[in-house]
Structures are given as structure tokens and as C-alpha cells.
Amino acid sequence: MRNTQKGVSLGALLVVCVVVILCALVGLKVAPAYIEYGQIKKTVANLVQGGDAKGSVAEIRKAFDRNALINDISTISGQDLDITKEGGEVVVGFAYSKKVPLFSNLSLLIEFTGSSKP
């Protein structure tokens, strides 16, 4: 009777650890871009719901710039907003891309779009 060992070999354990570490590094580099996207969506929604979107297009852009300064949003400004009126209601939209450098010459390009319209 042979006694067989069961379990994970050292090589397989190292491969799994390397994959987990690479995924964690990518996640740590990409997370700030998604956090800023969430802040932008929240700021745009607050503009429309808070009543700041009742004025002219220039006033809406200035209100966004003020809120962006408070929320530390640097990727887009009020000039990048797409402001339209649909059915008597102001809709504020935005679209931008963010380039996240990963390793040496490898980068990740993420395209974000959003709107105050649900």
C-alpha cells in the first residue's frame, strides 16, 4: 500500500500568490478612478436634485465647478458637461476617459459616461 500525499505544491502556491498580488495591484491603481467617477455622478445628481440646475447653462457649469472643488474632482470641469433639456427637465451628462498606468509601458484606458437622468 502506497501512502499518497494530498495538497497544494509549493509551485502552485507561488503561482496563486503571484496572481492574487497582481490582481490586488491592478485593483489599487484602478480604484481611485472609480471613486472619482462616483463623486462626479453624485455631484451631477445633486446639481439637478438640489435646484442648482434651474439657472442658465453657465450657472450650472459654475455650480459644478464649485462642487468639484469641494469634492476634489480634477478629471472634468463644468465646460465638459453636456447640458440639455428633455421634457421640461434639465439633464446633465458627462463622458470622459481616464488612462491609468499599470506597469512600465502598460496602461489601462477606462471610458466613463453618466447622466443625471435615471
Buried (B, 14 or more C-beta within 10 A) or exposed (E): EEEEEEEEEEEEEEEEEEEEEEEEEBEEBBEEBEEBBEBBBBBBBBBBEEEBBEEEBEEBBBBBBEBBEEBEBEBBEBEEBEBEEEEEEBBBBBEBEBEBEEEEEEEEEEEBEBBBBE
